[in-house]
Amino acid sequence: MVYASLGKRVLGTLIDFLLIILISIPYIFLFGNAKPFAVTGLPAFIFFLLIFAYYFVLEATSGKTLGKMIVKIKVVNEKGQAITGGQSFIRTFFRIIDGAFIYLVGFLCVLLSKNKQRLGDMVAKTYVIQE
């Protein structure tokens, strides 16, 4: 296995963020308050679930988000095979921690870990590799 470079991981993440932002704008205008650019209550919870589903479903079914597809990297298990739904759930759940401080936690984990893993990868026993 050739682990994905930090640069490819960052670029894939930025592409995913851009896609989420593009979807966020009309969602906020439809269900939120455009003046402070905020969504609260049930629409905020639904939006959180949609973002969670984006990562969870795509990685559970293909090992790749759209950002990963573009930069040609994917998530695999310890044997280099497709990850399980449980592993995808764990990776996605830990994005809350890895994403802290504009993904600084995840960035530092990938930068400093032997296998270029963020915290969610370590807990889920997954790896991001080059295709």
C-alpha positions as CSV (number, residue, x, y, z in Angstrom):
1,M,0.0,0.0,0.0
2,V,1.2,3.5,-0.8
3,Y,-0.3,5.9,1.6
4,A,-1.8,9.1,0.2
5,S,0.3,12.1,0.6
6,L,-0.7,14.9,3.0
7,G,-1.1,17.2,0.0
8,K,-3.6,14.9,-1.8
9,R,-5.5,14.4,1.5
10,V,-5.7,18.2,2.0
11,L,-6.7,18.8,-1.6
12,G,-9.4,16.1,-1.4
13,T,-10.7,17.6,1.8
14,L,-10.8,21.1,0.3
15,I,-12.7,19.8,-2.7
16,D,-15.3,18.2,-0.4
17,F,-15.6,21.4,1.7
18,L,-16.2,23.4,-1.5
19,L,-18.9,21.0,-2.6
20,I,-20.5,21.2,0.9
21,I,-20.3,25.0,0.8
22,L,-22.0,25.1,-2.6
23,I,-24.8,23.0,-1.3
24,S,-25.0,25.0,1.9
25,I,-25.8,28.3,0.3
26,P,-29.2,27.4,-1.2
27,Y,-30.0,25.3,1.9
28,I,-29.4,28.3,4.1
29,F,-31.5,30.6,1.9
30,L,-34.3,28.0,2.0
31,F,-34.3,26.9,5.6
32,G,-32.2,29.5,7.5
33,N,-31.6,33.1,8.0
34,A,-29.5,34.6,5.1
35,K,-28.6,37.8,7.0
36,P,-26.4,36.2,9.7
37,F,-26.0,33.2,7.3
38,A,-27.2,30.7,9.8
39,V,-29.4,27.6,10.1
40,T,-30.7,26.6,13.5
41,G,-33.0,24.1,15.1
42,L,-34.3,21.1,13.1
43,P,-33.0,22.4,9.7
44,A,-29.5,22.6,11.2
45,F,-29.8,19.0,12.5
46,I,-31.0,17.8,9.1
47,F,-28.1,19.6,7.4
48,F,-25.7,18.0,9.8
49,L,-27.2,14.6,9.0
50,L,-26.9,15.3,5.3
51,I,-23.2,16.1,5.6
52,F,-22.6,13.0,7.8
53,A,-24.4,10.9,5.2
54,Y,-22.3,12.4,2.4
55,Y,-19.1,11.1,4.0
56,F,-20.6,7.9,5.5
57,V,-22.4,6.6,2.4
58,L,-19.7,7.4,-0.2
59,E,-16.9,6.0,1.8
60,A,-18.9,2.9,2.9
61,T,-19.9,2.1,-0.7
62,S,-16.8,3.2,-2.7
63,G,-14.1,4.2,-0.2
64,K,-14.1,7.6,-1.8
65,T,-15.8,11.0,-1.4
66,L,-16.0,13.2,-4.5
67,G,-12.8,15.0,-3.4
68,K,-11.0,11.7,-3.0
69,M,-12.2,10.6,-6.5
70,I,-10.8,13.7,-8.1
71,V,-7.3,13.4,-6.4
72,K,-7.3,9.6,-6.9
73,I,-7.1,8.4,-3.3
74,K,-9.3,6.0,-1.4
75,V,-10.0,4.6,2.1
76,V,-9.1,0.9,2.7
77,N,-8.9,-1.4,5.7
78,E,-5.7,-3.0,7.1
79,K,-5.6,-5.6,4.3
80,G,-6.0,-2.9,1.6
81,Q,-9.6,-4.0,0.9
82,A,-12.9,-2.1,1.0
83,I,-13.9,-0.7,4.4
84,T,-17.0,-1.8,6.3
85,G,-20.0,0.4,7.1
86,G,-18.9,0.4,10.7
87,Q,-15.4,1.6,9.8
88,S,-17.0,4.4,7.6
89,F,-19.3,5.4,10.5
90,I,-16.3,5.6,12.9
91,R,-14.2,7.7,10.4
92,T,-17.1,10.0,9.8
93,F,-18.0,10.4,13.5
94,F,-14.4,11.3,14.4
95,R,-14.4,14.1,11.8
96,I,-15.9,16.1,14.6
97,I,-12.6,15.8,16.5
98,D,-10.3,15.7,13.5
99,G,-12.1,18.8,12.1
100,A,-11.5,20.9,15.1
101,F,-9.7,24.2,14.5
102,I,-10.3,24.0,10.7
103,Y,-9.0,20.4,10.5
104,L,-5.8,21.2,12.4
105,V,-6.2,18.1,14.6
106,G,-6.6,15.8,11.6
107,F,-3.8,17.6,9.7
108,L,-1.3,17.2,12.6
109,C,-2.3,13.5,13.1
110,V,-1.6,12.7,9.4
111,L,1.6,14.8,9.4
112,L,3.0,13.1,12.6
113,S,1.7,9.5,12.3
114,K,3.7,6.7,10.8
115,N,0.9,5.5,8.5
116,K,-0.4,9.0,7.7
117,Q,-3.6,8.5,9.6
118,R,-5.9,11.0,11.2
119,L,-7.5,10.1,14.5
120,G,-10.6,8.7,12.8
121,D,-8.4,6.4,10.7
122,M,-6.5,5.2,13.8
123,V,-9.7,4.3,15.7
124,A,-11.4,2.7,12.6
125,K,-8.2,0.9,11.6
126,T,-8.3,2.4,8.1
127,Y,-5.8,3.9,5.7
128,V,-6.0,6.4,2.9
129,I,-4.0,5.2,-0.1
130,Q,-3.2,6.3,-3.6
131,E,-5.1,4.5,-6.3
